């Protein structure tokens, strides 16, 4: 019996595996010193593992 993709992505097993994968990825990025995107009062920042934030500037499309 085939499962639909929509049915699979709604399953508890999928959500658990996705959550574990994202936690591993976040830990790996932090270990490498890479920033994550955060939104504060509608403004997007790059937040580094040391707590420093840099505002992301909008660039006009070329």
C-alpha positions as CSV (number, residue, x, y, z in Angstrom):
1,X,0.0,0.0,0.0
2,X,1.4,3.4,-1.0
3,X,1.4,6.4,1.3
4,X,0.9,9.8,0.0
5,X,3.5,12.4,0.5
6,X,1.0,14.7,2.2
7,X,0.1,11.9,4.6
8,X,3.7,11.2,5.4
9,X,4.6,14.8,6.1
10,X,1.7,15.0,8.5
11,X,2.8,11.9,10.5
12,X,4.3,12.1,13.9
13,X,7.4,10.1,12.8
14,X,8.2,12.7,10.1
15,X,7.8,15.6,12.5
16,X,10.1,13.9,15.0
17,X,12.8,13.1,12.4
18,X,12.6,16.6,11.0
19,X,12.9,18.2,14.5
20,X,16.0,16.0,15.3
21,X,17.6,16.9,11.9
22,X,17.0,20.7,12.4
23,X,18.5,20.5,16.0
24,X,21.6,18.8,14.6
25,X,21.9,21.4,11.8
26,X,21.5,24.3,14.3
27,X,24.2,22.8,16.6
28,X,26.6,22.3,13.7
29,X,26.1,25.9,12.4
30,X,26.7,27.3,15.9
31,X,29.8,25.2,16.3
32,X,31.1,26.6,13.0
33,X,30.3,30.1,14.1
34,X,27.7,30.7,11.4
35,X,24.8,33.1,12.0
36,X,21.1,32.4,12.2
37,X,18.4,34.8,11.0
38,X,16.2,36.4,13.7
39,X,13.5,39.0,13.5
40,X,13.2,41.7,16.1
41,X,10.4,44.2,15.8
42,X,10.0,43.4,12.1
43,X,13.7,43.9,11.4
44,X,15.8,41.0,10.2
45,X,19.2,40.4,11.8
46,X,22.0,37.9,11.6
47,X,22.7,36.6,15.1
48,X,26.0,35.0,15.7
49,X,26.7,32.4,18.5
50,X,28.5,35.0,20.6
51,X,25.2,37.1,20.7
52,X,26.3,39.8,18.2
53,X,23.7,40.9,15.8
54,X,24.1,42.5,12.4
55,X,21.1,44.1,10.6
56,X,20.4,42.6,7.1
57,X,20.1,45.3,4.5
58,X,17.6,44.9,1.7
59,X,19.4,45.0,-1.7
60,X,17.5,46.1,-4.8
61,X,17.4,43.4,-7.5
62,X,19.9,43.8,-10.3
